[in-house]
Amino acid sequence: MDRTQIKNSLKNLSVLFVDDEEIVIDIMQDILPMLFKNSYYARDGVEGIEQFKQNKPDIIITDISMPHLDGISMLKVIKKIDDNVKIIFLSGHNEQDQIEACKDLNGEFIIKPISSSILYQALGKVISA
């Protein structure tokens, strides 16, 4: 899929973005509404589960390391609710155990900081899967 095809596909989808860093959420609140039909935000895994239950997004983009409930644990709960949700994990660390846990949940894995080309590539993979 090229970038135009990805953009066209995303316009009909919704996304939940979960990260505990305020600056990252602020940046994504400027970007994601331009790409997706609906975008929702949470600051930790507990809030992420609540947002998922309320809004049923098609794609979840989540940080792994967060207070209260990490991204991997959050997605294990969400996958029990909807096994078809598409997942992109973000992390500032390239740790093998995290990468394996992401693969076990059929998620894409991106190392922070995120570039637009890497984000589009990951989005293209999850919507094509």
ROTIKE-951919 format. One record per residue: residue number from 0; residue in one letter; x negated, y negated, z of N, C-alpha, C in turn. Coordinates in nm, 4 decimals, decimal comma. Layout:
# ROTIKE-951919
NUM; A; X; Y; Z; X; Y; Z; X; Y; Z
...
***
This chain:
# ROTIKE-951919
0; M; -0,0841; 0,1191; 0,0000; 0,0000; 0,0000; 0,0000; -0,0877; -0,1243; 0,0000
1; D; -0,0542; -0,2193; -0,0859; -0,1290; -0,3444; -0,0816; -0,0609; -0,4409; 0,0165
2; R; -0,1255; -0,5529; 0,0405; -0,0777; -0,6479; 0,1406; 0,0641; -0,6972; 0,1112
3; T; 0,0966; -0,7226; -0,0143; 0,2305; -0,7698; -0,0512; 0,3352; -0,6634; -0,0215
4; Q; 0,3061; -0,5386; -0,0530; 0,3995; -0,4300; -0,0233; 0,4199; -0,4151; 0,1273
5; I; 0,3121; -0,4281; 0,2030; 0,3219; -0,4186; 0,3486; 0,4095; -0,5313; 0,4019
6; K; 0,3833; -0,6555; 0,3576; 0,4634; -0,7701; 0,4022; 0,6109; -0,7496; 0,3713
7; N; 0,6418; -0,7024; 0,2512; 0,7813; -0,6804; 0,2129; 0,8472; -0,5736; 0,2994
8; S; 0,7745; -0,4696; 0,3337; 0,8278; -0,3635; 0,4194; 0,8523; -0,4124; 0,5616
9; L; 0,7631; -0,4967; 0,6127; 0,7739; -0,5438; 0,7508; 0,8921; -0,6375; 0,7718
10; K; 0,9343; -0,7078; 0,6684; 1,0428; -0,8057; 0,6808; 1,1736; -0,7444; 0,7302
11; N; 1,1893; -0,6136; 0,7143; 1,3107; -0,5460; 0,7592; 1,2923; -0,4711; 0,8904
12; L; 1,1753; -0,4843; 0,9519; 1,1434; -0,4096; 1,0731; 1,1286; -0,5020; 1,1936
13; S; 1,1331; -0,4412; 1,3120; 1,1106; -0,5168; 1,4352; 0,9865; -0,4619; 1,5050
14; V; 0,9246; -0,5469; 1,5864; 0,8004; -0,5102; 1,6541; 0,8073; -0,5516; 1,8009
15; L; 0,7452; -0,4703; 1,8850; 0,7238; -0,5041; 2,0255; 0,5735; -0,5157; 2,0442
16; F; 0,5288; -0,6310; 2,0950; 0,3871; -0,6539; 2,1206; 0,3669; -0,6591; 2,2710
17; V; 0,2751; -0,5752; 2,3229; 0,2526; -0,5656; 2,4671; 0,1052; -0,5921; 2,4968
18; D; 0,0789; -0,6948; 2,5773; -0,0585; -0,7289; 2,6154; -0,0524; -0,8138; 2,7414
19; D; -0,1479; -0,7954; 2,8304; -0,1483; -0,8720; 2,9547; -0,2236; -1,0043; 2,9434
20; E; -0,2878; -1,0292; 2,8302; -0,3606; -1,1548; 2,8120; -0,2689; -1,2594; 2,7497
21; E; -0,2450; -1,3653; 2,8234; -0,1526; -1,4711; 2,7817; -0,1920; -1,5329; 2,6476
22; I; -0,3207; -1,5566; 2,6277; -0,3670; -1,6195; 2,5038; -0,3392; -1,5297; 2,3832
23; V; -0,3533; -1,3990; 2,4010; -0,3271; -1,3047; 2,2920; -0,1781; -1,3061; 2,2571
24; I; -0,0930; -1,3069; 2,3593; 0,0521; -1,3133; 2,3345; 0,0872; -1,4437; 2,2639
25; D; 0,0292; -1,5544; 2,3078; 0,0572; -1,6838; 2,2437; 0,0224; -1,6807; 2,0946
26; I; -0,0913; -1,6230; 2,0615; -0,1333; -1,6147; 1,9213; -0,0372; -1,5263; 1,8422
27; M; -0,0034; -1,4112; 1,8989; 0,0852; -1,3185; 1,8275; 0,2276; -1,3735; 1,8145
28; Q; 0,2696; -1,4590; 1,9080; 0,4018; -1,5220; 1,8964; 0,4074; -1,6178; 1,7780
29; D; 0,2931; -1,6649; 1,7333; 0,2872; -1,7486; 1,6129; 0,2834; -1,6641; 1,4856
30; I; 0,2224; -1,5464; 1,4935; 0,1998; -1,4636; 1,3747; 0,3135; -1,3655; 1,3460
31; L; 0,3539; -1,2888; 1,4459; 0,4481; -1,1788; 1,4224; 0,5848; -1,2217; 1,3687
32; P; 0,6423; -1,3344; 1,4140; 0,7721; -1,3740; 1,3570; 0,7670; -1,4026; 1,2067
33; M; 0,6491; -1,4336; 1,1542; 0,6359; -1,4559; 1,0099; 0,6347; -1,3243; 0,9323
34; L; 0,6042; -1,2145; 1,0006; 0,5917; -1,0847; 0,9347; 0,7136; -0,9948; 0,9532
35; F; 0,7741; -1,0005; 1,0710; 0,8798; -0,9072; 1,1076; 1,0161; -0,9750; 1,1174
36; K; 1,1207; -0,8950; 1,0992; 1,2580; -0,9432; 1,1155; 1,2794; -0,9916; 1,2589
37; N; 1,2358; -0,9114; 1,3564; 1,2457; -0,9471; 1,4984; 1,1158; -0,9110; 1,5680
38; S; 1,0760; -0,9933; 1,6644; 0,9565; -0,9630; 1,7429; 0,9869; -0,9844; 1,8904
39; Y; 0,9368; -0,8924; 1,9723; 0,9593; -0,8940; 2,1167; 0,8239; -0,8830; 2,1852
40; Y; 0,8171; -0,9303; 2,3098; 0,6887; -0,9378; 2,3794; 0,7026; -0,8910; 2,5235
41; A; 0,5957; -0,8271; 2,5734; 0,5897; -0,7839; 2,7124; 0,4463; -0,8002; 2,7609
42; R; 0,4315; -0,8150; 2,8929; 0,3004; -0,8422; 2,9509; 0,2373; -0,7227; 3,0229
43; D; 0,3096; -0,6120; 3,0318; 0,2533; -0,4887; 3,0866; 0,3406; -0,3715; 3,0434
44; G; 0,2979; -0,2511; 3,0774; 0,3691; -0,1322; 3,0340; 0,5100; -0,1198; 3,0884
45; V; 0,5305; -0,1622; 3,2121; 0,6642; -0,1557; 3,2725; 0,7601; -0,2458; 3,1952
46; E; 0,7178; -0,3685; 3,1708; 0,7985; -0,4631; 3,0931; 0,8159; -0,4126; 2,9493
47; G; 0,7138; -0,3474; 2,8963; 0,7208; -0,2922; 2,7615; 0,8296; -0,1864; 2,7483
48; I; 0,8411; -0,0991; 2,8474; 0,9460; 0,0035; 2,8458; 1,0835; -0,0622; 2,8487
49; E; 1,1004; -0,1641; 2,9331; 1,2294; -0,2342; 2,9408; 1,2636; -0,3013; 2,8080
50; Q; 1,1657; -0,3680; 2,7475; 1,1887; -0,4327; 2,6178; 1,2237; -0,3286; 2,5112
51; F; 1,1578; -0,2143; 2,5175; 1,1875; -0,1092; 2,4205; 1,3313; -0,0603; 2,4364
52; K; 1,3715; -0,0338; 2,5594; 1,5079; 0,0148; 2,5846; 1,6122; -0,0865; 2,5377
53; Q; 1,5856; -0,2154; 2,5574; 1,6806; -0,3207; 2,5193; 1,6857; -0,3426; 2,3690
54; N; 1,5718; -0,3356; 2,3021; 1,5635; -0,3817; 2,1630; 1,5352; -0,2740; 2,0588
55; K; 1,4887; -0,1573; 2,0981; 1,4599; -0,0464; 2,0057; 1,3783; -0,0892; 1,8827
56; P; 1,2593; -0,1467; 1,9029; 1,1780; -0,1890; 1,7882; 1,1281; -0,0694; 1,7067
57; D; 1,0960; -0,0957; 1,5815; 1,0443; 0,0078; 1,4914; 0,8964; 0,0364; 1,5159
58; I; 0,8230; -0,0688; 1,5540; 0,6779; -0,0591; 1,5724; 0,6411; -0,1185; 1,7078
59; I; 0,5459; -0,0553; 1,7755; 0,4915; -0,1099; 1,9002; 0,3424; -0,1310; 1,8799
60; I; 0,2973; -0,2525; 1,9101; 0,1546; -0,2844; 1,9109; 0,1211; -0,3124; 2,0562
61; T; 0,0321; -0,2338; 2,1146; 0,0061; -0,2480; 2,2574; -0,1417; -0,2399; 2,2931
62; D; -0,1768; -0,3207; 2,3912; -0,3075; -0,3099; 2,4538; -0,3080; -0,1789; 2,5325
63; I; -0,4242; -0,1253; 2,5596; -0,4317; -0,0032; 2,6396; -0,4470; -0,0369; 2,7869
64; S; -0,5441; -0,1217; 2,8205; -0,5718; -0,1532; 2,9608; -0,4866; -0,2702; 3,0070
65; M; -0,3894; -0,2404; 3,0943; -0,3007; -0,3442; 3,1485; -0,2679; -0,3091; 3,2929
66; P; -0,2304; -0,4095; 3,3726; -0,1903; -0,3808; 3,5105; -0,0543; -0,3100; 3,5143
67; H; -0,0235; -0,2507; 3,6264; 0,1043; -0,1841; 3,6547; 0,1210; -0,0533; 3,5780
68; L; 0,1103; -0,0563; 3,4449; 0,1230; 0,0647; 3,3639; 0,0471; 0,0419; 3,2337
69; D; -0,0516; 0,1271; 3,2057; -0,1329; 0,1081; 3,0850; -0,0543; 0,1450; 2,9592
70; G; -0,1084; 0,1066; 2,8440; -0,0398; 0,1273; 2,7173; -0,0170; 0,2734; 2,6819
71; I; -0,1125; 0,3593; 2,7133; -0,0970; 0,5015; 2,6820; 0,0150; 0,5625; 2,7658
72; S; 0,0167; 0,5331; 2,8961; 0,1236; 0,5847; 2,9829; 0,2592; 0,5305; 2,9407
73; M; 0,2644; 0,4022; 2,9038; 0,3891; 0,3417; 2,8568; 0,4412; 0,4166; 2,7344
74; L; 0,3513; 0,4445; 2,6383; 0,3945; 0,5107; 2,5151; 0,4364; 0,6543; 2,5378
75; K; 0,3794; 0,7210; 2,6362; 0,4239; 0,8573; 2,6682; 0,5702; 0,8552; 2,7125
76; V; 0,6082; 0,7544; 2,7901; 0,7476; 0,7391; 2,8332; 0,8359; 0,7053; 2,7135
77; I; 0,7929; 0,6097; 2,6324; 0,8724; 0,5654; 2,5172; 0,8901; 0,6776; 2,4153
78; K; 0,7872; 0,7576; 2,3931; 0,7965; 0,8680; 2,2967; 0,9015; 0,9713; 2,3391
79; K; 0,9287; 0,9811; 2,4698; 1,0350; 1,0709; 2,5165; 1,1728; 1,0154; 2,4808
80; I; 1,1816; 0,8834; 2,4675; 1,3068; 0,8178; 2,4289; 1,3234; 0,8219; 2,2774
81; D; 1,2161; 0,7903; 2,2051; 1,2199; 0,7869; 2,0586; 1,0851; 0,8327; 2,0043
82; D; 1,0805; 0,9544; 1,9597; 0,9549; 1,0115; 1,9107; 0,9132; 0,9547; 1,7751
83; N; 1,0021; 0,8802; 1,7093; 0,9727; 0,8271; 1,5758; 0,9130; 0,6868; 1,5760
84; V; 0,9033; 0,6235; 1,6923; 0,8497; 0,4878; 1,6970; 0,7046; 0,4893; 1,6483
85; K; 0,6688; 0,3874; 1,5715; 0,5336; 0,3738; 1,5165; 0,4482; 0,2956; 1,6162
86; I; 0,3215; 0,3355; 1,6293; 0,2367; 0,2794; 1,7349; 0,1020; 0,2332; 1,6813
87; I; 0,0616; 0,1145; 1,7285; -0,0752; 0,0668; 1,7071; -0,1307; 0,0300; 1,8442
88; F; -0,2414; 0,0918; 1,8815; -0,3076; 0,0632; 2,0080; -0,4197; -0,0371; 1,9859
89; L; -0,4362; -0,1282; 2,0823; -0,5447; -0,2262; 2,0808; -0,6316; -0,2033; 2,2032
90; S; -0,7609; -0,2198; 2,1870; -0,8492; -0,2092; 2,3022; -0,9764; -0,2879; 2,2775
91; G; -1,0285; -0,3433; 2,3832; -1,1573; -0,4104; 2,3768; -1,2716; -0,3112; 2,3919
92; H; -1,2367; -0,1842; 2,4143; -1,3366; -0,0797; 2,4372; -1,3190; 0,0315; 2,3350
93; N; -1,4301; 0,0877; 2,2940; -1,4283; 0,1967; 2,1971; -1,4608; 0,3267; 2,2696
94; E; -1,3729; 0,3678; 2,3615; -1,3976; 0,4870; 2,4416; -1,3294; 0,6075; 2,3786
95; Q; -1,4034; 0,7158; 2,3658; -1,3549; 0,8347; 2,2959; -1,2274; 0,8914; 2,3574
96; D; -1,2172; 0,8918; 2,4909; -1,0969; 0,9482; 2,5534; -0,9729; 0,8661; 2,5195
97; Q; -0,9880; 0,7336; 2,5085; -0,8754; 0,6489; 2,4679; -0,8365; 0,6768; 2,3229
98; I; -0,9350; 0,6898; 2,2370; -0,9084; 0,7170; 2,0953; -0,8356; 0,8505; 2,0803
99; E; -0,8785; 0,9518; 2,1544; -0,8131; 1,0834; 2,1485; -0,6696; 1,0757; 2,1993
100; A; -0,6467; 1,0015; 2,3075; -0,5108; 0,9863; 2,3610; -0,4206; 0,9172; 2,2592
101; C; -0,4743; 0,8200; 2,1885; -0,3977; 0,7498; 2,0845; -0,3621; 0,8447; 1,9708
102; K; -0,4580; 0,9266; 1,9297; -0,4323; 1,0237; 1,8230; -0,3258; 1,1244; 1,8658
103; D; -0,3298; 1,1651; 1,9937; -0,2306; 1,2603; 2,0449; -0,0891; 1,2039; 2,0362
104; L; -0,0771; 1,0715; 2,0419; 0,0536; 1,0051; 2,0328; 0,0827; 0,9583; 1,8901
105; N; 0,0010; 1,0020; 1,7946; 0,0160; 0,9652; 1,6526; 0,0070; 0,8147; 1,6300
106; G; -0,0814; 0,7492; 1,7050; -0,0969; 0,6052; 1,6916; -0,2248; 0,5662; 1,6201
107; E; -0,2238; 0,4476; 1,5638; -0,3447; 0,3877; 1,5070; -0,4193; 0,3183; 1,6208
108; F; -0,5498; 0,3019; 1,6059; -0,6337; 0,2435; 1,7103; -0,7157; 0,1306; 1,6505
109; I; -0,7058; 0,0117; 1,7108; -0,7812; -0,1054; 1,6646; -0,8652; -0,1589; 1,7806
110; I; -0,9907; -0,1878; 1,7514; -1,0789; -0,2505; 1,8499; -1,0599; -0,4017; 1,8421
111; K; -1,0410; -0,4665; 1,9592; -1,0332; -0,6125; 1,9640; -1,1732; -0,6687; 1,9438
112; P; -1,1882; -0,7876; 1,8904; -1,0829; -0,8770; 1,8405; -1,0246; -0,8264; 1,7083
113; I; -0,9011; -0,8645; 1,6835; -0,8272; -0,8165; 1,5670; -0,8427; -0,9148; 1,4520
114; S; -0,8716; -0,8633; 1,3344; -0,8702; -0,9474; 1,2141; -0,7403; -0,9191; 1,1398
115; S; -0,6984; -1,0123; 1,0558; -0,5734; -0,9922; 0,9819; -0,5841; -0,8721; 0,8882
116; S; -0,7000; -0,8518; 0,8262; -0,7132; -0,7388; 0,7333; -0,7033; -0,6050; 0,8064
117; I; -0,7626; -0,5955; 0,9244; -0,7544; -0,4716; 1,0032; -0,6107; -0,4487; 1,0497
118; L; -0,5420; -0,5559; 1,0917; -0,4025; -0,5427; 1,1352; -0,3149; -0,4957; 1,0197
119; Y; -0,3305; -0,5569; 0,9024; -0,2518; -0,5147; 0,7858; -0,2805; -0,3692; 0,7496
120; Q; -0,4058; -0,3297; 0,7579; -0,4430; -0,1919; 0,7265; -0,3720; -0,0947; 0,8219
121; A; -0,3739; -0,1258; 0,9515; -0,3077; -0,0397; 1,0506; -0,1566; -0,0389; 1,0307
122; L; -0,0984; -0,1559; 1,0035; 0,0461; -0,1627; 0,9787; 0,0839; -0,0814; 0,8552
123; G; 0,0026; -0,0906; 0,7515; 0,0273; -0,0125; 0,6307; 0,0265; 0,1371; 0,6588
124; K; -0,0669; 0,1813; 0,7428; -0,0752; 0,3236; 0,7770; 0,0475; 0,3696; 0,8550
125; V; 0,0894; 0,2899; 0,9549; 0,2019; 0,3363; 1,0373; 0,3347; 0,3331; 0,9627
126; I; 0,3546; 0,2366; 0,8738; 0,4830; 0,2345; 0,8029; 0,4863; 0,3359; 0,6889
127; S; 0,3697; 0,3816; 0,6455; 0,3635; 0,4837; 0,5405; 0,3749; 0,6250; 0,5967
128; A; 0,3489; 0,6384; 0,7255; 0,3466; 0,7725; 0,7884; 0,4854; 0,8315; 0,8024
***
